[in-house]
């Protein structure tokens, strides 16, 4: 058991209590951030003459060596240390003796862990942003290739009006635009440095907090209240919220892919690389990846609820409850990262069965609104037009055919306003391409979005 305290204790910690309290098994992944923070702290301590310049440069040099050794696998982070902070300090002291023992001057593990977690989360935000961006690039390619791939648009999962694959995927593109702007907001707001807050009440040493904030890239500078600094986990809750929303979007998208890939729909075919088989039914090819993405959404929501609940009753300032932020947050970060990567690969390799989609759009009365609008343009009040087309739809359902199959005489049985131009007016192409409002599915409208998206993604 290697721990940083013990002076005021007569007896050792109970083994189970020690294990229960220790966090090395999960905070070891913050080794880079812990060392980075210590390098900044030691540099500042030397500059401020709080420790000697020689000690400071020896500490910095050795910390860099420790980082290299951990990264190359020469030095293993083992469970004999209580946490990552104890590990780094113990190895440092082992290597350079008293100078190592001076590193923790004017610092507490409370501001240290607050810093490490912020540095780790900041990187995770950047990583998540680049993963969402990669997905957007794949979506944009699909959008560009499918401006005239017609498919039914649904409401209530009933065929409603025709759209295109480009338009449908464009809807998801927009969700991911919002997700990324949320990540950017959070990153901006969280970018202040808690280092130098001490255990809760700052310190009597003449620390230069602006300097460490600058060294660590915190452009808002140091945090303004030491008690808040060591007990703030808002930024992490915000990040988990952003991750929960990303998962909500991925989950809805997965649900659609699962439906489209089903034997009844057959709109798309998920590539073999992203499908699995059945141990008993030889014919099966299952969309497990999409199902897992949908399934993992629950645990990411769980992480958000978990941390919100952990934080709700904590008196100022630091309390050990806060150690519970890590496992759930790391699990959420790992899983959302993996979901984004797998989902992107699955979508990128997915085949669209264009004739099936188009046929489905043709055979679900998705042009009924346009048929009513045809009458309106010829002077029939919309409510009457709605009734006329409704009766014609009923007739078609009875006779198992589409509106397009009605003869001119049949149209005219309901209204003599109908003429030969009705066929052109309700063709799939007309229904889509005449929808020219900004944000609508016509190729003309979508092209405006494409040039916006290309610019947004810094393409061309
Ligand atoms: N492992 C602790 C955490 O994750 C580090 C801070 C420990 N501070 C303390 N006063 N025991 O929160």
Boltz pocket constraint, residues with backbone or C-beta under 6 A from the ligand:
constraints:
  - pocket:
      binder: B
      contacts: [[A, 21], [A, 23], [A, 27], [A, 83], [A, 109], [A, 110], [A, 113], [A, 318], [A, 319], [A, 320], [A, 322], [A, 323], [A, 324], [A, 326]]
      max_distance: 6.0
